[in-house]
Amino acid sequence: MIRTIRAEEITENIKEMCIEANHILSKDMEEVFLQSAEKEKSALGKQILCQLKENLDIAREDLIPICQDTGMAVIFLKIGQDVHIEGAGLSDAVNQGVREGYTEGYLRKSVVEPIERINTKDNTPAIIHYEIVPGDQIDITVAPKGFGSENMSRIFMLKPADGLEGVKESILTAVKDAGPNACPPMVVGVGIGGTFEKCAQMAKHALTRDLNEEPSIPYVRELEKEMLEKVNKLGIGPGGLGGTVTALAVNIETYPTHIAGLPVAVNICCHVNRHAHRII
């Protein structure tokens, strides 16, 4: 049975999610943030985390952006193959939602033409990732991405012989190179496998995973725990001023790859790891 969804409904949800994600940190992120504030051993680091927590509270209560960089809108869509969209094209509906969300929410418009740097004035176009899945629903994740942390992204085209140790070294290299520039404490998204572009997309998507969910693959679970421990031993700390909490989480996604390669992407997000999720 085909289910019809009006484009206007998609636009309205995207608009609301852009505003929500920029004002309210997701529950899982806030829980991990509070736990990390308790674990931080550095007095200065603990003070910074408390100030960041106060900022989160003010943003939520007064409905002002958590961060002045309200990011470029990244949208992940899982579209049921039994859905028919009526009234407008899907991409147009999504971009209209971003346009309305950033305008009505008084969010900073940061999107520009890449060379001439002319602002588009409404934060469009969004970065949209599409996936066709079984069913008659549309699963939407909106993840505004600021560029202080985005600029710290890395892709490593490793050789198969580099193996797991090469993957670990790549993750640590990316975090060490980022240092304070990624506004720690950070969430580290990692994509392993696929191709050049697939691993990058996985690393970005990994940032949106609920931090209470664990990967189903045993070695990935263990790798996440090991890398979080190693990252937090780097001593970068909150605000890059030293401490024991450099990262709140390391989230990893994997995909089969070619016999001749081992692509690894690292996409870092600051403590404002913003994302909103809905199913319509």
C-alpha positions as CSV (number, residue, x, y, z in Angstrom):
1,M,0.0,0.0,0.0
2,I,1.4,3.4,-1.1
3,R,1.3,6.1,1.6
4,T,1.2,9.8,0.4
5,I,3.1,12.4,2.4
6,R,2.7,16.0,1.5
7,A,5.9,18.0,0.8
8,E,4.6,20.7,3.2
9,E,4.7,18.2,6.1
10,I,8.3,17.5,5.4
11,T,9.1,21.2,5.2
12,E,7.4,21.9,8.5
13,N,9.2,19.1,10.3
14,I,12.6,20.2,8.9
15,K,11.9,23.8,9.9
16,E,11.1,22.7,13.5
17,M,14.0,20.4,13.7
18,C,16.5,23.0,12.6
19,I,15.3,25.3,15.4
20,E,15.2,22.4,18.0
21,A,18.6,21.1,17.2
22,N,20.2,24.6,17.5
23,H,18.6,25.3,20.9
24,I,18.3,22.1,22.8
25,L,21.0,19.4,23.2
26,S,19.7,15.9,22.7
27,K,19.0,14.0,25.9
28,D,21.7,11.4,25.4
29,M,24.3,14.1,24.7
30,E,23.3,16.0,27.9
31,E,23.5,12.9,30.0
32,V,27.0,12.0,28.8
33,F,28.1,15.6,29.2
34,L,27.0,15.6,32.9
35,Q,28.7,12.3,33.6
36,S,31.9,13.7,32.1
37,A,31.8,16.8,34.2
38,E,31.8,14.6,37.3
39,K,34.7,12.5,36.0
40,E,36.9,15.4,35.0
41,K,40.0,15.5,37.3
42,S,41.4,18.9,36.4
43,A,40.0,21.8,38.4
44,L,40.1,24.1,35.4
45,G,38.6,21.5,33.2
46,K,35.7,21.0,35.6
47,Q,35.2,24.7,35.8
48,I,35.0,24.9,32.0
49,L,32.5,22.0,31.8
50,C,30.3,23.7,34.4
51,Q,30.4,26.9,32.4
52,L,29.4,25.0,29.2
53,K,26.6,23.3,31.2
54,E,25.3,26.7,32.2
55,N,25.4,27.8,28.6
56,L,23.3,24.8,27.6
57,D,20.7,25.6,30.3
58,I,20.4,29.2,29.2
59,A,20.1,28.2,25.6
60,R,17.3,25.8,26.4
61,E,15.4,28.1,28.8
62,D,15.7,31.3,26.8
63,L,15.5,29.6,23.3
64,I,18.7,31.1,22.0
65,P,21.3,29.1,20.0
66,I,23.6,26.9,22.0
67,C,26.5,28.2,19.8
68,Q,26.8,31.3,17.6
69,D,27.9,29.0,14.8
70,T,24.5,27.5,13.9
71,G,26.2,25.4,11.3
72,M,25.5,24.1,7.8
73,A,22.3,21.9,7.8
74,V,23.1,18.2,7.2
75,I,20.1,16.1,6.6
76,F,19.9,12.3,6.7
77,L,16.7,10.9,5.1
78,K,15.6,7.2,5.2
79,I,12.7,7.1,2.8
80,G,10.3,4.2,2.8
81,Q,10.0,2.7,-0.7
82,D,6.2,2.7,-0.2
83,V,6.1,6.5,0.2
84,H,4.8,8.9,-2.4
85,I,5.7,12.5,-1.9
86,E,3.1,15.0,-3.3
87,G,3.2,18.7,-3.8
88,A,6.9,19.4,-4.4
89,G,10.2,17.7,-5.0
90,L,11.8,16.2,-1.9
91,S,15.0,18.3,-2.1
92,D,13.0,21.4,-2.6
93,A,10.8,20.5,0.5
94,V,13.9,19.9,2.6
95,N,15.6,23.1,1.6
96,Q,12.4,25.1,2.1
97,G,12.3,23.7,5.7
98,V,16.0,24.8,6.3
99,R,15.2,28.2,4.8
100,E,12.2,28.7,7.1
101,G,13.9,27.3,10.1
102,Y,17.0,29.5,9.9
103,T,14.9,32.6,9.1
104,E,12.1,32.1,11.6
105,G,14.5,30.8,14.3
106,Y,16.8,33.8,13.8
107,L,19.7,31.4,13.3
108,R,23.0,32.6,11.7
109,K,23.1,32.2,8.0
110,S,26.6,30.8,7.3
111,V,26.4,29.3,3.8
112,V,28.3,31.0,1.0
113,E,29.4,30.3,-2.6
114,P,32.8,28.6,-2.2
115,I,35.1,30.9,-4.1
116,E,33.3,34.3,-4.4
117,R,32.1,33.9,-0.8
118,I,28.6,35.4,-1.5
119,N,26.2,34.5,1.2
120,T,23.0,32.6,0.1
121,K,21.2,34.5,2.9
122,D,19.0,31.6,4.1
123,N,21.5,28.9,4.9
124,T,20.6,26.8,1.9
125,P,21.4,24.5,0.2
126,A,21.5,21.8,2.8
127,I,23.7,18.7,2.6
128,I,21.2,15.9,2.0
129,H,21.9,12.2,2.3
130,Y,19.2,9.9,0.9
131,E,18.6,6.2,1.6
132,I,15.7,4.1,0.3
133,V,14.5,1.6,2.9
134,P,11.5,-0.7,3.2
135,G,8.3,0.7,4.7
136,D,6.0,3.7,4.4
137,Q,7.7,6.3,6.6
138,I,10.4,8.9,6.3
139,D,13.1,8.9,9.0
140,I,14.6,12.3,9.3
141,T,17.8,13.4,11.2
142,V,18.8,17.0,11.1
143,A,22.4,17.7,12.2
144,P,23.6,21.3,12.0
145,K,27.4,21.2,11.7
146,G,29.6,24.0,12.7
147,F,32.9,24.4,10.9
148,G,35.3,24.9,13.7
149,S,35.2,21.2,14.2
150,E,34.3,20.3,10.6
151,N,37.6,21.9,9.4
152,M,39.4,19.3,11.6
153,S,38.0,16.4,9.5
154,R,40.5,13.9,8.0
155,I,40.5,11.0,5.5
156,F,43.2,8.4,5.6
157,M,43.5,6.0,2.6
158,L,45.4,3.3,4.5
159,K,46.8,0.1,3.0
160,P,45.3,-3.2,4.1
161,A,48.6,-4.1,5.9
162,D,48.1,-1.1,8.2
163,G,45.3,-3.0,9.8
164,L,43.6,-2.2,13.1
165,E,46.7,-0.5,14.5
166,G,46.8,1.9,11.5
167,V,43.1,2.7,12.1
168,K,43.8,3.5,15.8
169,E,46.8,5.7,14.9
170,S,44.7,7.6,12.3
171,I,42.0,8.4,14.9
172,L,44.6,9.6,17.4
173,T,46.4,11.6,14.8
174,A,43.2,13.4,13.7
175,V,42.3,14.3,17.3
176,K,45.9,15.4,18.2
177,D,46.0,17.6,15.1
178,A,42.6,19.1,16.0
179,G,43.6,19.9,19.5
180,P,41.7,22.9,20.9
181,N,40.4,23.9,17.4
182,A,37.5,21.5,17.6
183,C,36.2,23.1,20.8
184,P,36.6,20.0,23.1
185,P,35.1,18.1,24.8
186,M,34.4,16.5,21.4
187,V,32.5,13.6,19.9
188,V,34.6,11.7,17.4
189,G,32.8,10.1,14.5
190,V,34.7,7.5,12.6
191,G,34.0,5.7,9.3
192,I,36.0,2.6,8.4
193,G,35.7,0.8,5.0
194,G,33.8,1.5,1.9
195,T,35.4,4.0,-0.5
196,F,36.8,7.6,-0.2
197,E,33.3,9.1,0.0
198,K,31.5,6.3,1.9
199,C,33.9,6.4,4.9
200,A,33.4,10.2,5.1
201,Q,29.6,9.8,5.1
202,M,29.7,7.1,7.7
203,A,31.9,9.3,10.0
204,K,29.4,12.1,9.7
205,H,26.5,9.8,10.3
206,A,28.2,8.2,13.3
207,L,28.0,11.6,15.1
208,T,24.2,11.3,15.2
209,R,24.0,7.9,16.9
210,D,22.3,7.9,20.3
211,L,25.2,7.5,22.8
212,N,23.2,5.0,24.8
213,E,23.2,2.6,21.8
214,E,26.2,0.3,21.4
215,P,27.4,-1.2,18.0
216,S,26.3,-4.7,17.3
217,I,29.7,-5.8,16.1
218,P,31.9,-6.9,19.1
219,Y,35.2,-5.5,17.8
220,V,33.7,-2.2,17.0
221,R,32.3,-1.9,20.6
222,E,35.7,-2.7,22.0
223,L,37.5,-0.3,19.6
224,E,35.1,2.6,20.6
225,K,35.9,2.0,24.3
226,E,39.7,1.7,23.7
227,M,39.8,4.8,21.5
228,L,37.8,6.9,24.0
229,E,40.2,6.0,26.7
230,K,43.3,6.8,24.5
231,V,41.8,10.1,23.3
232,N,41.1,11.2,26.9
233,K,44.7,10.4,27.8
234,L,46.0,12.9,25.3
235,G,45.4,15.6,27.9
236,I,43.8,18.2,25.5
237,G,40.9,18.6,27.9
238,P,37.9,20.9,28.0
239,G,38.5,24.0,25.9
240,G,41.9,22.7,25.0
241,L,43.2,23.8,28.4
242,G,44.2,20.4,29.7
243,G,42.2,17.7,31.5
244,T,41.0,14.2,31.4
245,V,37.9,14.7,29.3
246,T,38.9,15.5,25.7
247,A,36.1,13.4,24.2
248,L,32.6,12.5,25.3
249,A,32.4,9.6,22.9
250,V,33.9,7.9,19.9
251,N,31.3,6.5,17.5
252,I,32.4,4.2,14.8
253,E,30.6,2.8,11.7
254,T,32.0,0.2,9.3
255,Y,31.3,-1.1,5.8
256,P,33.0,-3.7,3.6
257,T,35.8,-2.4,1.4
258,H,38.0,-3.4,-1.5
259,I,40.8,-5.9,-1.0
260,A,43.4,-3.3,-1.9
261,G,42.2,-0.6,0.5
262,L,41.4,0.5,4.1
263,P,39.7,3.9,4.0
264,V,39.3,5.7,7.3
265,A,37.5,9.0,7.9
266,V,37.4,11.0,11.1
267,N,34.7,13.7,11.6
268,I,35.0,15.6,14.8
269,C,32.2,17.5,16.5
270,C,32.5,19.9,19.4
271,H,30.5,19.4,22.7
272,V,27.6,20.9,20.9
273,N,27.0,17.7,18.9
274,R,23.6,18.9,17.6
275,H,21.0,16.6,16.1
276,A,17.3,16.1,16.1
277,H,15.4,13.0,15.0
278,R,11.8,12.4,13.9
279,I,9.8,9.8,11.9
280,I,6.8,10.9,9.8
